Amino acid sequence: MAEASATGAGGEAMAAMAATEGSSGSAGLPLGRSFSNYQPFEPQEAGLPAGSGPSPTFPALGIGMDSCVIPLRHGGLSLVQTTDFFYPLVEDPYMMGRIACANVLSDLYAMGITECDNMLMLLSVSQSMSDEEREKVTPLMIKGFRDAAEEGGTAVTGGQTVVNPWIIIGGVATVVCQPNEFIMPDSAVVGDVLVLTKPLGTQVAVNAHQWLDNPERWNKVKMVVSREEVELAYQEAMFNMATLNRTAAGLMHTFNAHAATDITGFGILGHSQNLAKQQRNEVSFVIHNLPIIAKMAAISKASGRFGLLQGTSAETSGGLLICLPREQAARFCSEIKSSKYGEGHQAWIVGIVEKGNRTARIIDKPRVIEVLPRGVMATALATDNSNASSEPSS
């Protein structure tokens, strides 16, 4: 990649331009003809204290919390864009690609945006991988990313691939919107209800799955969870992370959402606090309920790690935390579970919006809602049906 080098043809051309077009300033920077008389600003020479000078200010409503919102010059449109990337956290390369794409798109969905005009993929292939591993693993990650993008109604049109010490995958999502297509995350009011659209505990599930092959770690939690329960929780976490938040984004408009964010690396408490700080009204968020993948709260407590019940456990491609009018929250939770949106969509009322100083907190003893993995639910349903069919008829 020629652009990665500071020398070579590009560097020689710059040196030639400096020699023929201008002189160097006091900092030794080559200056073109238009800046030949430039002198760096020195506050002391102007009778000002050191550090004085213009500092840029940004309009609060021009910046989204999860995505940047850039007003365009024409037609009252805005460019909304986001980027994200991370290291692999599941063993299946195809699912890792889907999770990475879902995670990028989630920042758009957090603003109620359901359409994405374009995606780029960012991919780093590990230099420690063999040629065979690269040839087999990399295409699967790319396919997973592309398939998730297609499910989201968009396409991957480019990106960048590099060789690195680590595998990294992520991307960029871009859309041009009219004002009614996005919801700025700043209009929560006292009396609103907080709704969460995916269960917590993905980091715990992924780590617990790794601990199955680490006796030292596994011995600390094996009294509170079985290997089968860990496998089911890991699979549930993987499916949840790969599920797009697009349906929830669409329903934000239907049910008049006032603000939202997606729950990722800062945990539900961190993201709630960030969202509270953005509000125009003097409000605070109070979380009473924590929907958590079954057994993950017990693992968090037994291991002494994660801080899941404190809301500080990181999530990946988590659900949307949405501020909804009280009269709309229950209807939202019911609607998102409708079969017309496909399987796997859930939602829970987790807290309230009250008058306050733009903070967020979790009550001392939150109610933990154990969310059964779909494998467990399917098994239970099959057992119930079997029992029902074996009962003698009267």
C-alpha positions in Angstrom: 0.0 0.0 0.0 1.8 3.1 -1.3 -0.2 5.4 1.1 1.3 3.7 4.1 4.9 4.9 3.3 6.2 8.3 4.1 9.0 8.0 1.7 9.2 6.8 -1.9 7.7 8.6 -4.9 5.1 10.5 -2.7 7.8 11.7 -0.3 10.1 12.8 -3.1 7.3 14.7 -4.8 6.5 16.6 -1.6 10.1 17.5 -1.2 10.3 18.9 -4.7 7.1 20.9 -4.1 8.6 22.4 -1.0 11.7 23.4 -2.8 10.0 25.1 -5.7 6.8 26.5 -4.2 7.6 27.9 -0.8 9.7 28.2 2.3 9.5 26.6 5.7 7.8 28.1 8.6 9.2 28.4 12.2 8.1 24.8 12.8 9.9 23.5 9.8 6.8 22.8 7.8 6.9 23.2 4.0 4.5 26.1 3.1 2.9 26.8 -0.3 2.9 30.2 -1.9 -0.4 31.2 -0.3 1.1 30.7 3.2 4.6 32.0 2.7 4.0 34.8 5.2 2.4 32.6 7.8 3.5 33.0 11.5 2.2 30.7 14.2 -0.1 32.2 16.7 1.7 33.1 19.9 -0.8 34.0 22.7 1.9 35.7 24.9 2.8 38.1 22.0 -0.8 39.1 21.8 -0.9 39.8 25.5 -3.0 36.7 26.2 -2.2 33.8 28.6 -0.7 30.6 27.2 -3.3 28.3 25.8 -5.6 31.0 24.6 -7.1 30.8 21.2 -10.3 29.7 19.4 -11.7 26.4 20.5 -14.4 24.7 18.3 -17.9 24.4 19.6 -20.4 22.0 18.2 -24.2 22.2 18.3 -25.6 19.6 20.7 -28.3 18.5 18.2 -25.8 18.1 15.4 -24.1 15.2 17.0 -25.8 11.9 17.7 -24.6 9.8 20.6 -24.1 6.6 18.7 -23.7 8.0 15.2 -22.5 11.3 13.8 -25.3 13.4 12.2 -24.0 15.8 9.6 -26.4 18.3 8.0 -25.8 18.4 4.2 -25.7 21.5 2.1 -28.8 20.6 0.0 -32.4 19.6 0.6 -32.6 19.5 4.3 -30.9 16.1 4.4 -28.4 14.7 6.9 -25.5 12.3 6.6 -25.6 9.7 9.4 -22.5 7.6 9.8 -20.9 5.2 12.3 -18.0 2.9 12.6 -17.0 0.1 15.0 -14.7 -2.9 15.1 -13.5 -5.5 17.6 -11.7 -8.8 18.1 -13.4 -12.1 17.6 -15.3 -13.5 20.6 -17.0 -16.6 19.2 -15.5 -19.6 17.6 -17.6 -19.7 14.4 -16.1 -17.3 11.8 -19.4 -17.0 9.9 -21.3 -16.0 13.0 -18.4 -13.6 14.0 -19.0 -11.8 10.7 -22.7 -11.5 11.3 -22.1 -10.2 14.8 -19.6 -7.6 13.6 -22.1 -6.3 11.0 -25.0 -6.3 13.4 -22.8 -4.4 15.9 -22.0 -1.7 13.3 -25.6 -1.3 12.1 -26.9 -1.1 15.7 -25.6 2.5 16.1 -27.9 3.5 13.3 -30.8 1.5 14.7 -30.3 3.3 18.1 -31.3 6.5 16.3 -34.5 4.9 14.9 -32.9 4.6 11.4 -34.0 1.4 9.6 -32.3 1.9 6.3 -28.6 1.9 5.5 -27.3 3.2 2.1 -23.8 1.7 2.2 -21.4 -0.3 4.3 -17.7 -0.8 4.3 -15.9 -3.7 5.9 -12.8 -3.4 8.0 -10.9 -6.7 8.3 -7.5 -7.6 9.8 -6.2 -11.0 9.2 -3.8 -12.4 11.8 -0.2 -12.9 10.7 0.0 -16.0 13.0 -2.7 -17.8 10.9 -1.5 -20.4 8.4 -2.3 -20.0 4.7 -4.9 -22.7 5.0 -6.5 -21.0 8.0 -6.7 -17.7 6.2 -8.2 -19.4 3.1 -10.9 -21.1 5.1 -11.7 -18.7 7.9 -11.5 -15.3 6.2 -14.1 -16.0 3.5 -16.5 -17.2 6.1 -16.2 -14.0 8.2 -16.7 -12.0 5.0 -19.8 -14.0 4.1 -21.3 -13.6 7.5 -20.8 -9.8 7.4 -22.3 -9.6 3.9 -25.2 -11.8 4.8 -26.1 -9.6 7.8 -25.8 -6.5 5.7 -28.1 -8.0 3.1 -30.6 -8.9 5.9 -30.4 -5.2 6.9 -31.3 -4.1 3.4 -27.9 -2.8 2.5 -24.7 -3.9 0.8 -21.0 -3.9 1.4 -19.3 -2.0 -1.4 -15.7 -1.8 -0.2 -13.4 -1.5 2.8 -9.9 -2.4 3.8 -8.1 -5.6 4.6 -4.7 -5.7 6.3 -2.4 -8.3 8.0 -2.1 -7.7 11.7 -0.9 -9.5 14.9 -4.6 -10.0 15.7 -7.9 -10.7 13.9 -10.1 -7.6 13.9 -13.4 -7.2 12.1 -15.8 -4.2 11.8 -17.0 -1.7 9.4 -18.6 1.6 8.5 -22.3 2.2 8.0 -23.6 5.3 6.1 -27.0 6.7 5.3 -28.5 9.9 4.0 -31.7 10.8 5.9 -34.6 13.1 6.0 -35.3 14.6 9.5 -38.3 12.3 10.1 -36.1 9.2 9.6 -34.1 9.5 12.7 -34.8 10.2 16.4 -32.2 12.3 18.3 -31.5 10.7 21.7 -32.3 13.7 23.8 -36.1 14.0 24.5 -36.8 11.7 27.5 -39.5 13.1 29.8 -40.4 12.4 33.4 -42.8 9.4 33.4 -41.2 7.6 30.4 -40.4 3.9 30.7 -37.1 2.2 29.8 -37.3 -0.8 27.6 -34.5 -3.2 26.7 -34.7 -5.4 23.6 -32.0 -8.1 24.2 -31.0 -9.9 27.4 -27.7 -9.1 29.2 -24.9 -11.5 29.9 -23.1 -12.0 26.5 -19.6 -11.3 27.9 -20.2 -13.7 30.8 -21.5 -16.4 28.4 -18.6 -16.1 26.0 -16.1 -16.2 28.9 -17.8 -19.1 30.6 -17.7 -21.1 27.4 -13.9 -20.5 27.2 -13.6 -21.6 30.9 -14.9 -25.1 30.0 -11.3 -25.8 28.9 -9.7 -24.0 31.8 -10.0 -26.1 35.0 -8.8 -23.3 37.2 -11.6 -20.9 36.1 -14.2 -23.7 35.7 -13.7 -24.9 39.2 -14.9 -21.5 40.6 -18.3 -21.7 38.8 -19.1 -25.4 38.3 -21.2 -25.5 41.5 -23.7 -23.0 40.1 -23.9 -24.1 36.4 -23.5 -27.2 34.3 -21.5 -27.6 31.2 -24.7 -28.1 29.2 -26.1 -24.8 30.6 -23.0 -23.0 29.6 -23.1 -24.4 26.0 -26.8 -23.3 25.7 -26.0 -19.8 27.1 -23.1 -19.4 24.7 -25.3 -20.4 21.8 -28.0 -18.0 22.9 -25.5 -15.2 23.4 -24.2 -15.8 19.9 -27.6 -15.8 18.3 -28.6 -12.6 20.2 -25.5 -10.8 19.2 -26.0 -11.7 15.5 -29.7 -10.5 15.6 -30.2 -7.1 14.0 -31.9 -4.3 16.1 -33.7 -3.2 12.9 -37.2 -4.3 14.0 -36.8 -2.3 17.3 -35.6 0.7 15.4 -38.8 0.7 13.2 -41.0 0.3 16.3 -39.4 3.3 17.9 -41.3 5.4 15.4 -44.5 3.5 15.8 -44.6 4.0 19.5 -43.1 7.5 19.7 -39.8 6.8 21.3 -38.1 9.8 22.9 -34.5 8.6 23.0 -32.4 5.4 22.7 -29.0 3.9 22.7 -27.5 0.4 22.2 -26.0 -1.5 25.0 -22.4 -2.5 24.2 -19.0 -2.1 25.8 -19.9 0.1 28.7 -22.6 -2.2 30.0 -26.2 -1.2 30.7 -25.2 1.2 33.5 -22.5 3.0 31.5 -24.7 3.4 28.4 -27.7 4.5 30.5 -25.5 7.2 32.1 -24.3 8.4 28.7 -27.8 8.6 27.4 -29.0 10.5 30.5 -26.3 13.1 30.0 -27.7 13.8 26.5 -31.2 14.7 27.7 -32.5 18.3 27.3 -34.9 17.9 30.2 -33.7 17.5 33.8 -34.3 13.8 34.2 -32.6 10.7 35.5 -32.9 7.0 34.7 -33.6 4.3 37.4 -33.2 0.6 36.4 -35.2 -1.9 38.4 -35.1 -5.0 36.3 -32.2 -6.9 34.6 -33.1 -9.4 31.9 -30.1 -11.8 31.9 -29.4 -15.0 30.0 -30.1 -17.8 32.4 -27.4 -18.7 34.9 -25.1 -15.9 33.8 -25.9 -13.9 37.0 -24.9 -16.8 39.1 -21.6 -17.2 37.2 -20.9 -13.5 37.5 -21.4 -13.7 41.3 -19.5 -17.0 41.8 -16.5 -15.8 39.7 -16.3 -12.4 41.3 -15.9 -10.9 37.8 -17.9 -8.9 35.3 -20.2 -6.9 37.6 -23.2 -8.1 35.7 -25.7 -7.2 38.5 -24.0 -3.8 38.9 -24.6 -3.1 35.2 -20.9 -2.8 34.3 -20.4 -6.0 32.4 -19.6 -5.3 28.8 -22.0 -6.5 26.1 -21.4 -6.9 22.4 -24.1 -6.1 19.8 -26.6 -5.8 22.7 -30.1 -4.6 22.6 -31.6 -1.1 22.4 -32.4 0.8 25.6 -35.4 2.9 24.6 -37.2 5.7 26.4 -40.9 5.2 25.6 -44.1 7.0 26.8 -45.5 5.0 29.7 -48.7 4.2 27.8 -46.7 2.8 24.8 -44.1 0.6 26.6 -46.2 -2.5 27.1 -47.6 -2.4 23.6 -44.0 -2.0 22.2 -42.9 -5.2 24.2 -45.9 -7.1 22.9 -45.6 -6.0 19.3 -41.9 -6.8 18.9 -42.6 -10.4 19.8 -45.1 -10.8 17.0 -44.4 -13.6 14.6 -44.6 -11.2 11.6 -41.1 -10.0 12.6 -39.6 -13.4 12.8 -38.2 -15.3 15.7 -35.9 -14.1 18.5 -37.2 -10.6 19.2 -37.8 -9.8 22.8 -38.3 -6.8 25.0 -38.6 -6.0 28.7 -39.6 -3.0 30.8 -36.5 -2.4 32.9 -36.8 1.0 34.5 -38.3 4.5 34.6 -37.4 8.1 33.9 -37.8 10.5 36.8 -37.0 14.0 37.6 -33.2 14.4 38.2 -29.9 15.7 37.2 -29.2 13.6 34.1 -27.8 10.5 35.9 -28.6 6.8 35.8 -28.5 4.2 38.5 -29.5 0.6 39.2 -31.4 0.0 42.4 -29.6 -1.9 45.2 -31.5 -5.2 44.6 -32.7 -5.2 41.1 -35.1 -8.0 39.9 -33.2 -10.5 37.8 -35.3 -11.9 34.9 -33.7 -15.2 33.9 -34.0 -15.5 30.1 -34.0 -19.1 29.1 -31.9 -19.9 26.0 -34.1 -20.8 23.0 -32.8 -24.4 23.0 -34.2 -24.8 26.5 -37.5 -23.3 25.5 -37.7 -25.6 22.5 -37.0 -28.7 24.6 -39.5 -27.7 27.2 -42.2 -27.1 24.5 -41.4 -30.5 22.9 -41.7 -32.2 26.3 -45.0 -30.6 27.0 -46.4 -31.6 23.7 -45.2 -35.1 24.1 -46.8 -35.4 27.6 -50.0 -33.9 26.2 -50.2 -36.4 23.3 -49.5 -39.4 25.7 -52.3 -38.5 28.1 -55.3 -40.9 27.8 -58.4 -39.4 26.3 -61.5 -39.4 28.5 
